[in-house]
């Protein structure tokens, strides 16, 4: 059985060599080889000297096509690399713009908070000043009504809410102080 296998392998190799020889002879004679039939069919009516020129032209066309395909592939790869670089640059620019916007918003928020705190402090100070002014006005009795420099009698002082009236207050007069102790319209 091993012997049979060796003979078969030798036959296959010999058959392949025969097909190669027939193909080579067809190229040199200008015909097409049918390996199974072992025949050669002429494919062109030109002379044998024109066949090498045709082969060179075909080879040149194939080389040009291969070169064009390589250039096209290189151009496509360069375009893809450029598109990727542009996309990366756009993403970086978008990220930088988003960070700048976030920083600007944070700064605006901080400024608004500071302005609110300043406004509240100013309002509190104004309220405190108003309260102090009101307390000072409440402590001092009102001046005589109608812009008069004195009250006519103690009933007028009491009606104005200024009783008892002391020396130095507007509207005090000696006629309102019966006992002369400096406090007029005492109850």
C-alpha positions as CSV (number, residue, x, y, z in Angstrom):
1,X,0.0,0.0,0.0
2,X,2.8,2.4,0.8
3,X,4.3,1.6,-2.6
4,X,1.1,2.5,-4.3
5,X,1.0,5.8,-2.5
6,X,4.5,6.7,-3.6
7,X,3.6,5.9,-7.3
8,X,0.5,8.1,-7.1
9,X,2.5,11.0,-5.7
10,X,5.1,10.6,-8.4
11,X,2.3,10.6,-11.0
12,X,0.7,13.8,-9.6
13,X,4.0,15.6,-9.6
14,X,4.8,14.5,-13.2
15,X,1.3,15.6,-14.3
16,X,1.8,19.0,-12.8
17,X,5.2,19.4,-14.4
18,X,3.6,18.5,-17.8
19,X,0.9,21.2,-17.3
20,X,3.6,23.8,-16.6
21,X,5.6,22.9,-19.6
22,X,2.6,23.0,-21.9
23,X,1.6,26.4,-20.5
24,X,5.1,27.8,-21.1
25,X,5.2,26.5,-24.6
26,X,1.8,28.2,-25.3
27,X,3.2,31.5,-24.1
28,X,6.2,31.3,-26.3
29,X,4.1,30.2,-29.3
30,X,1.3,32.8,-28.8
31,X,-1.5,30.3,-28.1
32,X,-3.6,29.1,-25.3
33,X,-2.9,25.7,-23.8
34,X,-5.6,23.3,-22.8
35,X,-3.7,21.2,-20.2
36,X,-6.3,18.4,-20.0
37,X,-6.3,17.9,-23.8
38,X,-2.6,18.7,-24.2
39,X,-3.4,20.9,-27.2
40,X,-2.5,24.5,-27.9
41,X,-5.0,27.0,-29.5
42,X,-3.7,30.1,-31.2
43,X,-5.2,33.2,-29.6
44,X,-3.8,35.9,-31.9
45,X,-2.8,36.1,-35.5
46,X,0.1,38.3,-34.9
47,X,3.7,37.2,-35.5
48,X,5.8,35.6,-32.8
49,X,7.9,38.7,-32.5
50,X,4.8,40.9,-31.5
51,X,4.0,38.6,-28.5
52,X,6.8,39.8,-26.3
53,X,5.8,43.4,-27.0
54,X,2.2,42.6,-26.1
55,X,3.4,40.9,-22.9
56,X,5.5,44.0,-22.0
57,X,2.5,46.3,-22.6
58,X,0.3,44.1,-20.5
59,X,2.9,44.0,-17.8
60,X,3.2,47.8,-17.9
61,X,-0.6,48.2,-17.7
62,X,-0.7,45.8,-14.7
63,X,2.1,47.7,-13.0
64,X,0.4,51.0,-13.6
65,X,-2.9,49.6,-12.3
66,X,-1.0,48.3,-9.2
67,X,0.7,51.6,-8.7
68,X,-2.6,53.4,-9.0
69,X,-4.3,51.1,-6.5
70,X,-1.4,51.6,-4.1
71,X,-1.7,55.4,-4.5
72,X,-5.4,55.3,-4.0
73,X,-5.0,53.2,-0.9
74,X,-2.4,55.6,0.5
75,X,-4.6,58.6,-0.2
76,X,-7.5,56.9,1.5
77,X,-5.3,56.1,4.6
78,X,-4.1,59.7,4.6
79,X,-7.7,61.0,4.4
80,X,-8.7,58.7,7.2
81,X,-5.8,59.8,9.4
82,X,-6.6,63.5,8.7
83,X,-10.3,62.9,9.5
84,X,-9.3,61.3,12.8
85,X,-6.9,64.1,13.6
86,X,-9.6,66.7,12.9
87,X,-12.1,64.7,15.0
88,X,-9.6,64.6,17.9
89,X,-8.9,68.3,17.6
90,X,-12.6,69.1,17.5
91,X,-13.2,66.9,20.6
92,X,-10.3,68.7,22.4
93,X,-11.7,72.1,21.4
94,X,-15.2,71.1,22.6
95,X,-13.8,69.9,25.9
96,X,-11.9,73.2,26.4
97,X,-15.0,75.2,25.5
98,X,-17.1,73.2,28.0
99,X,-14.4,73.7,30.7
100,X,-14.2,77.5,30.0
101,X,-18.0,77.7,30.2
102,X,-18.1,75.9,33.5
103,X,-15.4,78.1,34.9
104,X,-17.2,81.2,33.7
105,X,-20.5,80.0,35.3
106,X,-18.7,79.2,38.5
107,X,-17.1,82.7,38.5
108,X,-20.5,84.3,37.8
109,X,-22.2,82.3,40.6
110,X,-19.5,83.4,43.0
111,X,-19.9,87.0,42.0
112,X,-23.6,86.8,42.3
113,X,-23.3,85.2,45.8
114,X,-20.8,88.0,46.8
115,X,-23.2,90.7,45.5
116,X,-26.1,89.1,47.4
117,X,-24.0,89.0,50.6
118,X,-23.0,92.7,50.1
119,X,-26.6,93.7,49.5
120,X,-27.8,91.9,52.6
121,X,-25.1,93.5,54.7
122,X,-26.0,96.9,53.4
123,X,-29.7,96.3,54.0
124,X,-28.9,95.1,57.6
125,X,-26.8,98.2,58.2
126,X,-29.6,100.4,56.8
127,X,-32.2,98.7,59.0
128,X,-29.9,99.1,62.1
129,X,-29.4,102.8,61.3
130,X,-33.2,103.3,60.8
131,X,-33.9,101.5,64.1
132,X,-31.3,103.7,65.9
133,X,-32.8,106.9,64.3
134,X,-36.3,105.8,65.4
135,X,-35.1,105.1,68.9
136,X,-33.5,108.5,69.1
137,X,-36.6,110.2,67.9
138,X,-38.7,108.3,70.4
139,X,-36.4,109.3,73.2
140,X,-36.7,113.0,72.4
141,X,-40.1,114.6,72.8
142,X,-41.6,116.2,69.7
143,X,-41.2,119.9,69.1
144,X,-44.2,122.1,69.7
145,X,-46.9,121.8,67.0
146,X,-47.0,124.3,64.2
147,X,-43.3,125.2,64.6
148,X,-43.9,127.2,67.8
149,X,-41.0,127.6,70.1
150,X,-43.1,126.9,73.2
151,X,-46.2,125.1,74.3
152,X,-49.1,127.2,75.4
153,X,-49.9,125.1,78.4
154,X,-49.4,121.5,79.9
155,X,-52.5,120.2,78.1
156,X,-50.8,121.0,74.8
157,X,-47.6,119.3,76.0
158,X,-49.6,116.2,77.0
159,X,-51.5,116.2,73.7
160,X,-48.2,116.3,71.8
161,X,-46.9,113.3,73.9
162,X,-44.0,115.4,75.3
163,X,-44.9,115.4,79.0
164,X,-43.0,115.6,81.2
165,X,-40.8,118.3,79.4
166,X,-37.3,119.1,80.7
167,X,-35.0,122.1,80.5
168,X,-33.2,122.1,77.1
169,X,-36.0,120.3,75.2
170,X,-37.7,122.4,72.4
171,X,-40.9,123.9,73.7
172,X,-39.9,124.1,77.4
173,X,-40.7,127.3,79.2
174,X,-40.6,128.4,82.9
175,X,-44.4,128.9,82.9
176,X,-44.8,125.0,82.4
177,X,-42.6,124.3,85.4
178,X,-44.6,125.3,88.6
179,X,-42.0,124.2,91.2
180,X,-38.9,125.3,89.2
181,X,-37.1,122.0,89.4
182,X,-36.4,121.9,85.6
183,X,-39.2,119.4,84.8
184,X,-42.4,120.9,83.5
185,X,-46.0,119.5,83.3
186,X,-45.3,116.8,85.9
187,X,-48.2,114.6,86.8
